[in-house]
Amino acid sequence: MELRRDERDVMEGVRDRGEALVGRAVQWCLIPSGSRDLDGLARQLEVLETAFGGLPGEVARRPLAPSSDVDAQGRRTEQEHTDALQLTVRPEAPIQVVLTGHYDTVYGPESRFGEVRRRADGALNGPGIADMKGGLSVMLGALEAFETCAGREAVGYRVLLSPDEEVGSPASAPLLAELGRTAHLGLTFEPAMGEAGALASSRKGSGNFAVAVSGRAAHAGRDFAAGRNAVAAAARLAAALDELNGRLGGVTVNVARIDGGGALNVVPASAVVRFNVRTTDETGARWAEEQISKAVAAAARQDGITLVRHGGFTRPPKPANGAQQALFAGFRAAGADLGIELDWAPSGGVCEGNNLFAAGLPNLDTLGVRGGAIHSLDEFAWPDSFAERAALSALALMRMASGDIDARGIKAMMGAG
Protein backbone atom coordinates (compact mmCIF):
# COMPACT_ATOMS: atom_id res chain seq x y z
CA MET A 1 0.00 0.00 0.00
CA GLU A 2 1.14 3.55 -0.60
CA LEU A 3 2.03 5.78 2.29
CA ARG A 4 -0.82 8.00 3.43
CA ARG A 5 -0.21 11.73 3.63
CA ASP A 6 0.09 11.66 7.43
CA GLU A 7 2.57 8.76 7.17
CA ARG A 8 4.65 10.61 4.59
CA ASP A 9 4.83 13.66 6.84
CA VAL A 10 6.10 11.63 9.79
CA MET A 11 8.62 9.77 7.63
CA GLU A 12 10.00 13.03 6.27
CA GLY A 13 10.47 14.22 9.84
CA VAL A 14 12.50 11.12 10.66
CA ARG A 15 14.72 11.57 7.61
CA ASP A 16 15.33 15.21 8.53
CA ARG A 17 16.60 14.10 11.94
CA GLY A 18 18.89 11.34 10.67
CA GLU A 19 22.13 13.10 11.57
CA ALA A 20 20.81 13.91 15.03
CA LEU A 21 20.03 10.25 15.65
CA VAL A 22 23.57 9.30 14.70
CA GLY A 23 25.17 12.10 16.71
CA ARG A 24 23.21 11.18 19.82
CA ALA A 25 24.38 7.56 19.63
CA VAL A 26 27.99 8.62 19.11
CA GLN A 27 27.86 10.73 22.27
CA TRP A 28 26.39 7.84 24.23
CA CYS A 29 29.18 5.55 23.02
CA LEU A 30 31.71 7.85 24.67
CA ILE A 31 30.29 6.85 28.06
CA PRO A 32 31.89 3.55 29.13
CA SER A 33 29.16 1.24 30.38
CA GLY A 34 30.37 -2.33 30.62
CA SER A 35 27.97 -4.63 32.44
CA ARG A 36 30.10 -4.58 35.63
CA ASP A 37 31.11 -0.90 35.44
CA LEU A 38 28.64 0.54 37.94
CA ASP A 39 30.03 4.08 37.74
CA GLY A 40 29.85 4.18 33.95
CA LEU A 41 26.40 2.61 33.93
CA ALA A 42 25.19 5.22 36.42
CA ARG A 43 26.39 8.02 34.13
CA GLN A 44 24.73 6.42 31.12
CA LEU A 45 21.50 6.00 33.08
CA GLU A 46 21.38 9.71 33.90
CA VAL A 47 21.84 10.65 30.25
CA LEU A 48 19.12 8.26 29.10
CA GLU A 49 16.77 9.44 31.83
CA THR A 50 17.02 12.96 30.45
CA ALA A 51 16.73 11.87 26.82
CA PHE A 52 13.67 9.64 27.25
CA GLY A 53 12.19 12.15 29.67
CA GLY A 54 11.48 14.34 26.64
CA LEU A 55 8.66 11.99 25.67
CA PRO A 56 5.23 12.28 27.28
CA GLY A 57 4.42 10.03 30.23
CA GLU A 58 6.23 9.04 33.40
CA VAL A 59 9.90 8.13 33.66
CA ALA A 60 10.88 6.02 36.66
CA ARG A 61 13.93 4.12 37.82
CA ARG A 62 13.26 0.47 38.66
CA PRO A 63 15.72 -0.86 41.26
CA LEU A 64 17.12 -4.30 40.54
CA ALA A 65 17.98 -6.93 43.14
CA PRO A 66 21.56 -8.23 43.21
CA SER A 67 22.20 -11.30 41.11
CA SER A 68 24.25 -14.29 42.21
CA ASP A 69 27.55 -15.35 40.69
CA VAL A 70 30.39 -17.75 41.44
CA ASP A 71 33.95 -16.55 41.93
CA ALA A 72 37.14 -18.32 40.83
CA GLN A 73 37.26 -20.25 44.13
CA GLY A 74 33.73 -21.53 43.69
CA ARG A 75 32.23 -19.24 46.33
CA ARG A 76 28.78 -17.77 45.75
CA THR A 77 28.88 -13.99 45.42
CA GLU A 78 26.39 -11.19 44.81
CA GLN A 79 26.61 -8.74 41.91
CA GLU A 80 25.04 -5.31 42.30
CA HIS A 81 23.30 -3.60 39.37
CA THR A 82 22.29 -0.07 38.53
CA ASP A 83 18.59 0.64 38.08
CA ALA A 84 16.58 -0.15 35.00
CA LEU A 85 14.78 2.81 33.42
CA GLN A 86 11.08 2.61 32.63
CA LEU A 87 8.98 5.06 30.64
CA THR A 88 5.19 4.64 30.69
CA VAL A 89 3.06 6.47 28.13
CA ARG A 90 -0.74 6.19 27.83
CA PRO A 91 -1.23 3.00 29.89
CA GLU A 92 -4.99 3.31 29.33
CA ALA A 93 -4.76 3.16 25.51
CA PRO A 94 -6.47 0.20 23.80
CA ILE A 95 -3.24 -1.06 22.18
CA GLN A 96 -0.20 -1.60 24.38
CA VAL A 97 3.38 -2.08 23.18
CA VAL A 98 6.54 -2.88 25.13
CA LEU A 99 9.86 -1.57 23.79
CA THR A 100 13.07 -2.85 25.35
CA GLY A 101 16.77 -2.24 25.08
CA HIS A 102 19.92 -2.32 27.17
CA TYR A 103 22.47 0.31 28.03
CA ASP A 104 25.29 -2.01 29.09
CA THR A 105 27.99 -3.14 26.68
CA VAL A 106 30.59 -5.91 26.70
CA TYR A 107 33.42 -3.35 26.95
CA GLY A 108 34.58 -2.87 30.54
CA PRO A 109 36.54 0.09 31.92
CA GLU A 110 39.79 -1.70 31.10
CA SER A 111 38.96 -1.83 27.39
CA ARG A 112 41.01 0.31 25.03
CA PHE A 113 37.93 0.64 22.83
CA GLY A 114 36.65 4.01 23.96
CA GLU A 115 35.77 6.25 21.03
CA VAL A 116 33.90 6.31 17.73
CA ARG A 117 35.66 6.76 14.41
CA ARG A 118 34.45 6.85 10.83
CA ARG A 119 35.93 4.15 8.62
CA ALA A 120 37.06 4.83 5.07
CA ASP A 121 33.88 3.19 3.77
CA GLY A 122 31.71 5.51 5.86
CA ALA A 123 30.74 3.05 8.60
CA LEU A 124 31.01 4.10 12.25
CA ASN A 125 33.30 1.98 14.43
CA GLY A 126 32.85 2.30 18.18
CA PRO A 127 31.93 0.57 21.47
CA GLY A 128 28.22 -0.15 21.46
CA ILE A 129 27.48 1.82 18.28
CA ALA A 130 25.49 -1.19 17.02
CA ASP A 131 24.88 -3.16 20.22
CA MET A 132 23.05 -1.22 21.25
CA LYS A 133 23.47 2.47 21.87
CA GLY A 134 22.71 2.95 18.21
CA GLY A 135 19.58 0.86 18.78
CA LEU A 136 18.55 3.02 21.72
CA SER A 137 18.81 6.14 19.58
CA VAL A 138 16.72 4.44 16.88
CA MET A 139 14.10 3.47 19.47
CA LEU A 140 13.91 7.00 20.83
CA GLY A 141 13.79 8.43 17.30
CA ALA A 142 10.89 6.15 16.39
CA LEU A 143 8.93 7.20 19.48
CA GLU A 144 9.69 10.89 18.95
CA ALA A 145 8.33 10.57 15.41
CA PHE A 146 5.29 8.57 16.48
CA GLU A 147 4.36 11.26 19.00
CA THR A 148 3.92 13.74 16.13
CA CYS A 149 1.14 11.72 14.45
CA ALA A 150 -2.55 12.31 14.99
CA GLY A 151 -3.42 8.68 15.76
CA ARG A 152 -0.99 8.26 18.63
CA GLU A 153 -3.71 8.17 21.31
CA ALA A 154 -4.68 4.64 20.24
CA VAL A 155 -1.31 3.23 21.30
CA GLY A 156 0.29 3.28 24.73
CA TYR A 157 3.70 1.90 25.48
CA ARG A 158 6.20 1.02 28.13
CA VAL A 159 9.94 1.32 27.52
CA LEU A 160 12.38 -0.69 29.62
CA LEU A 161 16.12 0.00 29.43
CA SER A 162 18.21 -2.51 31.36
CA PRO A 163 21.84 -2.57 32.57
CA ASP A 164 22.48 -6.33 32.45
CA GLU A 165 21.46 -7.78 29.08
CA GLU A 166 25.01 -8.61 28.06
CA VAL A 167 25.39 -10.88 31.10
CA GLY A 168 22.07 -12.66 30.54
CA SER A 169 19.57 -10.26 32.18
CA PRO A 170 19.85 -11.99 35.59
CA ALA A 171 18.43 -8.99 37.46
CA SER A 172 16.09 -7.47 34.87
CA ALA A 173 14.43 -10.77 33.85
CA PRO A 174 11.54 -10.34 36.33
CA LEU A 175 10.79 -6.88 34.92
CA LEU A 176 10.85 -8.19 31.36
CA ALA A 177 8.38 -10.88 32.35
CA GLU A 178 6.21 -8.36 34.18
CA LEU A 179 5.99 -5.99 31.24
CA GLY A 180 5.67 -8.81 28.72
CA ARG A 181 2.43 -9.86 30.36
CA THR A 182 0.91 -6.36 30.04
CA ALA A 183 1.08 -5.75 26.29
CA HIS A 184 -0.06 -6.91 22.86
CA LEU A 185 3.26 -6.60 21.00
CA GLY A 186 6.95 -6.14 21.78
CA LEU A 187 9.77 -4.34 19.99
CA THR A 188 13.45 -4.76 20.90
CA PHE A 189 16.27 -2.83 19.27
CA GLU A 190 19.17 -5.23 19.02
CA PRO A 191 21.18 -4.68 15.81
CA ALA A 192 19.72 -6.11 12.63
CA MET A 193 21.32 -9.25 11.20
CA GLY A 194 23.92 -9.04 8.47
CA GLU A 195 24.68 -6.31 5.97
CA ALA A 196 21.16 -6.49 4.51
CA GLY A 197 19.54 -5.92 7.89
CA ALA A 198 17.44 -9.07 8.26
CA LEU A 199 15.31 -9.63 11.33
CA ALA A 200 15.65 -12.67 13.61
CA SER A 201 12.85 -15.17 12.94
CA SER A 202 13.63 -17.54 15.80
CA ARG A 203 16.19 -17.79 18.56
CA LYS A 204 17.69 -20.64 20.49
CA GLY A 205 17.33 -20.84 24.23
CA SER A 206 20.41 -20.32 26.39
CA GLY A 207 21.65 -21.38 29.78
CA ASN A 208 24.79 -20.37 31.68
CA PHE A 209 26.22 -22.83 34.18
CA ALA A 210 29.11 -23.04 36.64
CA VAL A 211 30.21 -26.14 38.55
CA ALA A 212 32.40 -25.58 41.62
CA VAL A 213 34.79 -28.49 42.19
CA SER A 214 36.40 -29.08 45.60
CA GLY A 215 39.27 -31.44 46.29
CA ARG A 216 42.10 -31.53 48.85
CA ALA A 217 45.34 -29.55 48.77
CA ALA A 218 48.66 -31.33 49.30
CA HIS A 219 52.34 -30.89 48.53
CA ALA A 220 52.92 -32.22 45.01
CA GLY A 221 56.24 -33.77 45.97
CA ARG A 222 56.10 -34.79 49.63
CA ASP A 223 52.47 -35.84 49.94
CA PHE A 224 51.01 -36.13 46.44
CA ALA A 225 48.86 -39.18 47.23
CA ALA A 226 47.05 -37.32 50.01
CA GLY A 227 45.83 -34.67 47.57
CA ARG A 228 42.64 -34.68 45.51
CA ASN A 229 43.15 -32.70 42.33
CA ALA A 230 40.18 -30.40 41.69
CA VAL A 231 41.60 -29.11 38.39
CA ALA A 232 41.98 -32.64 37.02
CA ALA A 233 38.42 -33.45 38.08
CA ALA A 234 37.23 -30.23 36.44
CA ALA A 235 39.03 -31.16 33.23
CA ARG A 236 37.36 -34.59 33.19
CA LEU A 237 33.97 -32.93 33.71
CA ALA A 238 34.70 -30.45 30.93
CA ALA A 239 35.55 -33.29 28.56
CA ALA A 240 32.34 -35.12 29.46
CA LEU A 241 30.29 -31.97 28.82
CA ASP A 242 31.99 -31.38 25.48
CA GLU A 243 31.14 -34.94 24.42
CA LEU A 244 27.43 -34.05 24.65
CA ASN A 245 27.80 -32.10 21.39
CA GLY A 246 26.32 -33.93 18.43
CA ARG A 247 24.21 -36.29 20.53
CA LEU A 248 20.93 -34.38 20.12
CA GLY A 249 20.16 -32.06 17.21
CA GLY A 250 19.89 -28.40 18.08
CA VAL A 251 21.80 -28.67 21.37
CA THR A 252 25.33 -27.29 21.77
CA VAL A 253 27.51 -27.17 24.88
CA ASN A 254 30.35 -24.67 24.96
CA VAL A 255 32.87 -25.21 27.76
CA ALA A 256 34.08 -21.64 28.01
CA ARG A 257 36.41 -21.47 31.00
CA ILE A 258 38.08 -23.40 33.82
CA ASP A 259 39.31 -21.46 36.85
CA GLY A 260 41.62 -23.07 39.39
CA GLY A 261 45.09 -24.08 40.39
CA GLY A 262 48.12 -22.14 41.43
CA ALA A 263 51.70 -23.06 42.32
CA LEU A 264 53.04 -26.05 40.43
CA ASN A 265 54.09 -27.82 43.64
CA VAL A 266 50.58 -27.80 45.13
CA VAL A 267 47.76 -30.23 44.33
CA PRO A 268 44.91 -27.79 43.63
CA ALA A 269 41.93 -27.95 45.99
CA SER A 270 39.40 -25.93 43.99
CA ALA A 271 38.32 -25.28 40.41
CA VAL A 272 35.30 -23.94 38.56
CA VAL A 273 34.02 -25.11 35.18
CA ARG A 274 31.89 -22.56 33.29
CA PHE A 275 29.84 -23.44 30.23
CA ASN A 276 26.94 -22.32 28.05
CA VAL A 277 24.21 -24.48 26.56
CA ARG A 278 22.08 -23.55 23.52
CA THR A 279 18.96 -25.41 22.43
CA THR A 280 16.27 -24.93 19.79
CA ASP A 281 13.38 -26.16 21.95
CA GLU A 282 12.26 -27.12 25.44
CA THR A 283 12.82 -30.80 24.74
CA GLY A 284 16.49 -30.07 24.13
CA ALA A 285 16.67 -28.00 27.31
CA ARG A 286 15.27 -30.85 29.40
CA TRP A 287 17.67 -33.31 27.77
CA ALA A 288 20.63 -31.02 28.43
CA GLU A 289 19.64 -30.60 32.09
CA GLU A 290 19.48 -34.38 32.50
CA GLN A 291 22.85 -34.94 30.82
CA ILE A 292 24.54 -32.20 32.85
CA SER A 293 23.21 -33.76 36.06
CA LYS A 294 24.57 -37.17 35.01
CA ALA A 295 27.99 -35.73 34.14
CA VAL A 296 28.23 -33.89 37.46
CA ALA A 297 27.12 -36.99 39.40
CA ALA A 298 29.73 -39.12 37.62
CA ALA A 299 32.49 -36.63 38.42
CA ALA A 300 31.42 -36.55 42.06
CA ARG A 301 31.99 -40.29 42.41
CA GLN A 302 35.75 -39.70 42.54
CA ASP A 303 37.15 -40.16 46.04
CA GLY A 304 37.55 -36.86 47.90
CA ILE A 305 35.95 -34.75 45.14
CA THR A 306 32.72 -32.79 45.63
CA LEU A 307 30.85 -30.68 43.08
CA VAL A 308 28.21 -27.98 43.39
CA ARG A 309 26.28 -26.88 40.31
CA HIS A 310 25.12 -23.29 39.81
CA GLY A 311 23.12 -21.53 37.10
CA GLY A 312 20.62 -22.80 34.58
CA PHE A 313 18.56 -21.79 31.56
CA THR A 314 17.86 -18.05 31.67
CA ARG A 315 16.47 -17.42 28.18
CA PRO A 316 13.90 -19.90 26.81
CA PRO A 317 13.79 -20.70 23.07
CA LYS A 318 11.85 -18.30 20.84
CA PRO A 319 10.28 -20.16 17.88
CA ALA A 320 8.83 -18.55 14.76
CA ASN A 321 5.21 -19.38 15.53
CA GLY A 322 2.13 -17.99 13.79
CA ALA A 323 2.05 -14.83 15.88
CA GLN A 324 5.68 -14.08 15.12
CA GLN A 325 5.10 -14.63 11.42
CA ALA A 326 2.08 -12.32 11.39
CA LEU A 327 4.00 -9.57 13.18
CA PHE A 328 6.89 -9.89 10.75
CA ALA A 329 4.46 -9.69 7.83
CA GLY A 330 3.19 -6.35 9.14
CA PHE A 331 6.70 -4.96 9.43
CA ARG A 332 7.71 -6.39 6.08
CA ALA A 333 4.78 -4.58 4.41
CA ALA A 334 5.71 -1.34 6.18
CA GLY A 335 9.30 -1.80 5.08
CA ALA A 336 8.27 -2.35 1.47
CA ASP A 337 6.33 0.94 1.53
CA LEU A 338 9.53 2.64 2.69
CA GLY A 339 11.65 0.97 0.02
CA ILE A 340 13.22 -1.44 2.54
CA GLU A 341 13.31 -5.12 1.61
CA LEU A 342 13.08 -7.04 4.87
CA ASP A 343 13.99 -10.68 5.26
CA TRP A 344 14.29 -12.80 8.38
CA ALA A 345 16.38 -15.75 9.41
CA PRO A 346 17.05 -17.90 12.49
CA SER A 347 19.60 -16.71 15.04
CA GLY A 348 21.63 -18.76 17.48
CA GLY A 349 21.98 -15.70 19.68
CA VAL A 350 19.67 -14.73 22.53
CA CYS A 351 18.33 -11.44 23.85
CA GLU A 352 15.47 -9.83 25.74
CA GLY A 353 13.13 -10.98 22.97
CA ASN A 354 13.44 -14.52 24.37
CA ASN A 355 12.24 -13.29 27.77
CA LEU A 356 9.32 -11.35 26.29
CA PHE A 357 8.21 -14.33 24.21
CA ALA A 358 8.33 -16.58 27.28
CA ALA A 359 5.95 -14.12 28.96
CA GLY A 360 3.49 -14.58 26.09
CA LEU A 361 4.42 -11.49 24.08
CA PRO A 362 4.96 -11.73 20.30
CA ASN A 363 7.89 -9.50 19.45
CA LEU A 364 10.51 -8.52 16.89
CA ASP A 365 13.91 -8.07 18.49
CA THR A 366 16.35 -6.93 15.78
CA LEU A 367 14.91 -3.51 14.98
CA GLY A 368 18.14 -1.62 15.60
CA VAL A 369 20.79 -0.42 13.19
CA ARG A 370 22.45 -2.30 10.36
CA GLY A 371 26.01 -3.11 11.33
CA GLY A 372 28.15 -5.97 12.49
CA ALA A 373 31.21 -7.34 14.30
CA ILE A 374 29.43 -6.80 17.63
CA HIS A 375 31.29 -7.74 20.81
CA SER A 376 34.62 -6.99 19.13
CA LEU A 377 36.91 -4.03 18.59
CA ASP A 378 35.62 -3.94 15.00
CA GLU A 379 31.98 -3.29 15.95
CA PHE A 380 30.38 -0.98 13.41
CA ALA A 381 27.09 0.57 12.22
CA TRP A 382 26.03 2.17 8.96
CA PRO A 383 24.96 5.80 9.54
CA ASP A 384 22.13 5.71 6.99
CA SER A 385 20.46 2.87 8.87
CA PHE A 386 19.60 5.07 11.88
CA ALA A 387 16.87 7.05 10.12
CA GLU A 388 15.89 4.00 8.08
CA ARG A 389 15.21 1.85 11.12
CA ALA A 390 13.59 4.65 13.13
CA ALA A 391 11.21 5.26 10.22
CA LEU A 392 10.37 1.55 10.03
CA SER A 393 9.33 1.31 13.69
CA ALA A 394 7.56 4.67 13.65
CA LEU A 395 5.49 3.57 10.64
CA ALA A 396 4.72 0.21 12.26
CA LEU A 397 3.50 2.00 15.40
CA MET A 398 1.27 4.21 13.27
CA ARG A 399 -0.18 1.12 11.61
CA MET A 400 -0.80 -0.50 14.97
CA ALA A 401 -2.74 2.65 15.87
CA SER A 402 -4.75 2.53 12.62
CA GLY A 403 -5.35 -1.22 12.81
CA ASP A 404 -3.41 -2.03 9.65
CA ILE A 405 -1.20 -4.11 11.95
CA ASP A 406 -3.72 -6.01 14.07
CA ALA A 407 -1.99 -6.01 17.46
CA ARG A 408 -4.86 -7.71 19.30
CA GLY A 409 -5.23 -10.37 16.63
CA ILE A 410 -1.51 -11.14 16.63
CA LYS A 411 -1.45 -11.40 20.41
CA ALA A 412 -4.44 -13.77 20.30
CA MET A 413 -2.46 -16.07 18.01
CA MET A 414 0.04 -16.76 20.81
CA GLY A 415 -2.57 -19.03 22.39
CA ALA A 416 -2.63 -21.10 19.22
CA GLY A 417 1.08 -21.85 19.51
HUBEL-V809352 format. One line per field, one symbol per residue. ss: DSSP state (h for helix, s for strand, l for the rest). psi: psi as a letter, one per 40 degrees, with the letter a starting at -180 (. if undefined). burial: b if it has 9 or more other ideal C-beta (glycine too) atoms within 8 Angstrom, else e. A space follows every 10 residues. Layout:
BEGIN
ss=???
psi=???
burial=???
END
This chain:
BEGIN
ss=llllhhhhhh hhhhhhlhhh hhhhhhhhhl lllslllhhh hhhhhhhhhh hhlllllsss ssllllssss lllllssssl lllssssssl llllssssss ssllslllll llllllssll lllsslllll llhhhhhhhh hhhhhhlllh hhhhssssss ssllhhhlll llhhhhhhhh llllsssssl llsllllsss ssslssssss sssslslssl lllhhhlslh hhhhhhhhhh hhllllllll lsssssssss lllllsslls sssssssssl lhhhhhhhhh hhhhhhhhhh lllllsssss sssssllsll lhhhhhhhhh hhhhhhhlll lllsssslll lhhhhhhhll lssslsllll ssllllllls sllhhhhhhh hhhhhhhhhh hhllllhhhh hhhhhhl
psi=iihidddddd ddddddeddd ddddddddde hhfidegddd dddddddddd deeeiiahhi hhihiiiiih aeeeihihhi iiiihhhhhg eeidhhihhi iieiiehiee iegeihihid eeihhihedd gfdddddddd ddddddeeid edeehiihhh hieedefefd dedddddddd eeidiihifi iihidefiih diiiiihhih hhhhbhiihe ddfddeihhd dddddddddd ddedhedhhe hihhhdihii ibieehhhei ihhhiihiie iddddddddd ddddddddde ehhehiihhi aahdhiigig addddddddd ddddddeeeh hhiiiiheii adddddddee hhihefeaih aafifieehi ihdeeddddd dddddddddd deedhgdddd ddedee.
burial=eebeebbbbb bebbbebbee bbebbbebbe bbbbbebbeb bbbbbebbbe bbeebeeebe bbebebbbeb eeebeeeebe bebbbbbbbb eebebbbbbb bbbbbebbee beeeebeebe eebbbbbbbb bbbbbbbbbb bbbbbbbbbe bbebbbbbbb bbbbbbbbbb bbbebbbbbb bebbbbbbbb bbbeeebbbb bbbbbbbbbb bbbbbbebbb eeebeebbbb bebbbbbbeb bbebeeeeee bebebeebeb eeeeebbbbb bbbbbbbbbb bbebbebbbe bbbebbeebb eeeebebebb bebbbbbbee bebbbbbbeb bbbbbbbbeb ebebbebeeb bbbbbbbbbe bbbbbbbbbb bbbbeeeebb bbbebbbbbb bbbbbbbbbb beeebbbeeb bebbeee
END
